[in-house]
Amino acid sequence: MDQVAARAGVECQAGIAEGLFGAVLAARRGLAVAPGDTRAFLASLGVEELDREPEADRSELVGLLRRLGLRSLGAFGALAPADVASRFGVDAVLAHRLARGLDPRPPVRRWPPAELAVELELDPPVDRVDAAAFAARTLTQRLHGVLAGHGLSCTRLGVEARTVAGEELRRVWRCAEPLTPSGTADRVRWQLDSWLVRGGRGAVDRLRLVPEETVTAGALQLGLWGDVGEVGEWAGRALVRVQALLGPEAVVTAVLGGGRDPAERVRLVPWGDDRGVSTDLPQVVEPAAPGPVGVPPRRRAAVRESPPPWPGRLPPPSPAVVPPEPLPANLCDATGQPVQLTAPDLLTAPPCTLAVDDGPLEEVRGWAGPWPVAQRWWVPGAVAGSRLQVLRADGAAFLLFGCAGRWEVVGAYD
């Protein structure tokens, strides 16, 4: 205590007892309570000690205990816990535990998480893929046996290996569906092939499989005859094989999301990752059919669509093909003059011919629009223009975007 006062410039007190509450009261008296004597030490103290904690106001409880003749912690602690709970309330139950020298909260009773990882020591170390794959298949069977015993399936698998040089290798495979034993063995074999053959990591002396993410076994939705579709499984294995060789970003799938333009609504997700399909897509769509000049586009009778969350979004149906870069388009009227925008929603003349990417001019059978597109006006350099749907006589339908006196093809319909 002298050292604390000299070095920190503050006064302190020290005490020893079982439990934080007993130790605090012992420190205020400068006592070292022997093991097992904490409850006897507390029994002689008054109930007003319960109201000395700054974060808890127990003045009403202390007053009530005094009126009942319970003036010491020992007298209060002698009451049955059930009687205290039924008469005084929740905070009094906690104070009753303190008076008996117990911790404020009882121990949390819970089952510790099960150890699901499996490990295999390779003696002698293996440097060939076939030998490592044989060991991996045995380890895979052990892993799925452990998972089945807990009613679980694995959707995120960690493959770990240690080389004879002490290098720790690790790769996590994430799958859209729970892994089967064969699927797990394939991924482990492909990963070992990537490390041993293409990576030149040297011999491996330990292999470990860790189920990083699990779901209940019922989460695997089987097919009508008890399988998940052989064709889809074959394709999935081939794609995962490519990922093992080239990396997870080498195989991606397109996922539809929110946005105003067709290109914005598509994002590329690595195969096996959570696709996270946007929930703001309309549940009911009713396609617009281009009509003659001056007639608004016809809409089929359908359930009314809820207001879209993206104002100015292109209405369905979406283009079947979106070029990586917009294609130049030549839109002309009956006299051969280019069709321009005199206003965001007004054309200089009805379109009669359309040529795409320096192709031949084709007759326009119908068109719809234009619809103004104004987005990100707060961003410097943001482009504002209009969309126009055009149907040619050859059956091709296009989505055009007009801006700064020119037209571009940003989508094609089937």
N, C-alpha and C positions, 0 to 999 in steps of 0.2 A: 504493500500500500504506500510505503514511503517512496519507493522507486516511481510508481505511477504519479504521485503528487509532484515529485521533483522533475520528471521528464515531460509530463503532459500538462502540468499546472492545474490539475483538478483533483478533488478528493474522491476516494473510492472506498468501497467496503467489500469484504470477501467473506464467503460462507460456503459450506458444503452440506448438501442434503440430497435425498433422492427425489427427483422431479424438480421442474423449474420453479413451481410455486414454493415448495419447501426450501429450495436453495436461496430464493430471494429473501424469504423471512429469516433464514439463518444468516445471510449476509448482513441484514440490517442489525443483527445482534452480534455479529462477529463470532459465530459459532461454527464448529465442524461437527455435524451430527454423525454418529457412528452408523454404519450400514445396518438397516433393519430397525432403527430407532426413529425414523422420520415421522411415522404416524403418532407415536407417543409424544414427540416434540410438538407436533401441531395440536394435539389434543388439549394442551394446557393454554393455548393462545385464545384470545377472544374472537368472536365472529366478525368484529370490525375489521380484521385483517383481510376479509374477502372484498372489502370496498377500497383497497389501497391501490388497485390497478388503474392507471389513468385512462385506459381504453374501455373500461367497464364500469358502469354506474350501478352499484348494488346497494345503494342506501336504503331503498324501500325493503329489500330482502333482509338486510341486517336489522332494520327496525322491527320487522315482523317477527324475526327469530327471537329478538330480545323480549317482545311482548308475550311470546309463547314460552319464555323461560329457557330458551336454548342460547345461552350466553357464551359458550365456548365452542371451538371447532370440534372438540371431541364429542360434545353432546349432539351437535348437528350431524357429525359423521356417523353416529350410532343409529340414526334413523335408517329404515329400509329404503333402498333406492326406488322401489315401486311407490312407496308412500310419498316420497319427495316429488316424484314425477307427477303424481295425481293431484297433489295439493299446491305445489309452488310454481311449476312450469319448467320450460326448457333451460333457461339460464340457471335456475336453482339446481338442476341436475348436474350441470357443469361445476357449480360451486360446491356441491356435495362431493364430487369426485376429488376436488382440490382439498377439501377438509379431511378426506381419508388418505391423503398422500399419494393419490393416483394421478396419472396424466390427464390433462383436460379432455382428451378424446380417447375412446377405446381404440385398440388396434383395428386397422381395416382388414376385414376378412375377405380375401379374394384369392382366386386361383392364379398362381403365377403363369405367365404365358408359356405355352409349351415350346420346347426346343425342337424345331422342325428341320433344322439343317442337318445334312448328312455329309460325312467326310470319309475319305479313303486314302490311306498311306500306300504309295506305290513303291514296293521294294522287290526287285530293283527298279530304279526310275525308268520310265519309258520315253522313247524319243520317236516312236513310230505311231502313226495315226491309227493303224488297225489295232495295235495293242492297247492304246489309250481308249479307243472306242469300245473295246471289249470291257475294260474296267468301268467305263462310263455307263454302259448298259446295266451292269450290276448295281452301280450306285443309283441309277435312275429307278430301278425296281425297289430299292430300299426307300428312296424318297417318297414314291407314290404309296408305298405301304404305310409309311408314317402319316402321310396326308389322309389316306383312307381311314386310318384309325381314329382321326380327329374329325372326320366328315368334311374335309376341305379339298379344294382344288386350287391349283396354282395358276395365276395369271401374270405373274412377274417373277422371273427366275434369274437368280444371280449365279453365274458360273465363275468359280475361283480356282486358280491353280498356282502352285509354287514350283519354281524351277530349282535345279540343283545348285544354281548360283545364288539362290535366295531371293530371286525376283518374284514379287507378288503380282499376278495377273488377275484381272477381274473384268467381267462384262455382264451387263444386265439385259435380259431379253424381256420385252413386254409384248404380251399377246392379247388380241382382242377377245379370244375365247380361252377358257381354261385348257391348260396343256394336258395332253394324253401322254401315257408312258412313251409311246413311239415318238411323239412330237418332242418330248423332252430329250430323249436319246439323240434324235437328229440334231437338235440345237447344240447339245454338248459336243457331239462328234464334229459338227461343222466348226464350232469355235476352236476345238483342239487342232483341227486341220489348219485353221487360220494362224494359230499361234506357233505350231510346230513346223509346218512346211513353209508357209509364206512369210511368217514373222521371224523364223530362225531364232526362237527363244531358247532352244536347248531342251534337254530332257526335263520331264516333269516328275516330281516325287510326291506330290500331294494334290488331290482333287477334292473340291468341296462344292456342294450344291445348296443354295440358300433360297427358299421360297420367300422372296421379298414382299409379295402381295398375294393374299389368298382370299377365296370366296367360299361360301358353302357349296358342297358338292352338287346341290340341286340347281345351282346357277347355270349348269351346262344344259342347254336346251337341245335335247336329242331329236333326231328326225323321227318319221313315222315308224320306221323299222329298226330303230335303235342306233342309227348312225348319224353323223353330222354332215353327210354329203361327201362322197369320195372325190368327186371332181373338184369341189372347193378345197378339200384337204390337199389334193395333189398340187393345185395351183399355189396354195399357201406355203407348202413346203418348198416349192421352187423359188418363190419370192424370198423366203427366209434364207434360202441357200445363197441367193445373190447378195442379200444383206451381209451374210457372214464373210463374203469375199470382198465386197466393196464398201461396206459400212451401212449403218441404218438409214442414212439420208439418200442412199442410192435408189431405193424403191419407195415411191410415194403414191398416195391415192388422193383424188380430188374430193373435197368435202364442201358441200353447199352451205353458205352462211349468209350473213346480212351484208347489205351494200346497195348502192343505187345503180351501178353499172354491172353488166354481166361479168366482166373480168374481176371486179371487186368481190363478187359473191363466191368466188372459188378460192380455196386455200389448199395447199398441198401438205398432207400429213404423212410422216413416215409410216410404212406398213407395220402394223402391230400396235401403234400408239392409239391412245383414245381419240376417236374421231370427233367427239364432241359436237354432233350435229346441232345447228342452231335451232332453238325452239321458237323463234319468231317468224318462221315461215308460215304462210297461210295454209290452213287445212283444206280449203276448197278453192279451186282455181276455175276460172271460166275464161277461155281464150278469146282474144279479140280477133275478129275477122275484118281484113281491110275491105272498105266499101268504095263506091264511086266517088268522084269529086264532089265535095260539098256535103256528103252524107257522113254522119259520124259513124265510127266503127260499130258493127253489130256485135252484140254479146249474147251468148247462149244462155238460156234459162238455167240457173243453178242456185245453190244456196248462197246467200249474200256473204261476201268476204268481209272479215273484220278489217278495220283500218290498219294499214301496214305501219310497222314501227319506223320505216325509213321513208320519210316524205320525199317524193320525186323518184321513187324506185320504179324501175321498168316493170310494167304489169306483165303477168304471165300471158302466153307461154314464153319461156326463156329461149334464146337462140340455141340451136343444137351445136353450132360451131362458133367459137370466138377466136379470131386470129390473134397470134402473139402481138402483132403490130397492126394498127388500122390500115385497110387497103384503100387507095384512092378510088374515088367514084366520080363518074361524069353523068350528071342528071340534067336532062334537057327537056324543053317544052316542045310544043308542036312545030314551032318555027326553027328549032335547032339551037335556040339560045339557052344558056345555062339557067337553071332554076335557082333563084336566090331567096334569101329570107329578108322580107321587108320589115318584119317584126318577129319576135321569138315564136309566135304561133300563126304566122301568115306567110304564104309563098307568093312569089311574083306571078307564077302561072302554074297550071296543073302539070305534073310530070308526065311525059310521054315516052321517053326512052331513057335507058340506064345502061352504062358500061362500067364494069368493075375491073380495076387493075389493068387498064389499057386493053381490055377485051373489046369485042364487038358490041355495038349498040343493040339492045334488045328492047322490044316494045313493053311498056308498062301496062299491065292489065288492071291493077288496083293499087291504092295506097291509102295510108292512114296517118294522121298527124298534121302538122308537126306538134310535138310536145316540148315546151321549154324545159331546159335542165339548168338549174342554178344551184350549185353546191360549193361548199367551202369558200364562200365569198370573203371570209376573213383571212384566207391564205394568200400571200402575194403570188401573183402569176396564175391564180386559179382560172380555169377555162369554163366559160358559160356558153351554151349552144342549145340546139334543139335536136330531137330524135324524129325520125321518119321511118315508117315501115313501108316497104315497096314490094309488090308482087309482080314479077315479069311474066310475059307470055310463055316463056319456056318452062315455067313452073318453079323457078328459083325465087325465093323470098329472102329479103335482106333487111337488116336494121342499119339505118344510116344515121350519122351524127354530123350536123352542119354547124360550122363555126368559121368566122372570118372569111366568108365568101366561098368556101369549099365544102365538099361532102366527102365523108369517109365511111367505109363499111366496117362496123364494129361487131357484127354478128350475122350469121346466116341461119335460116330456119329450114327444117326438113319439110 
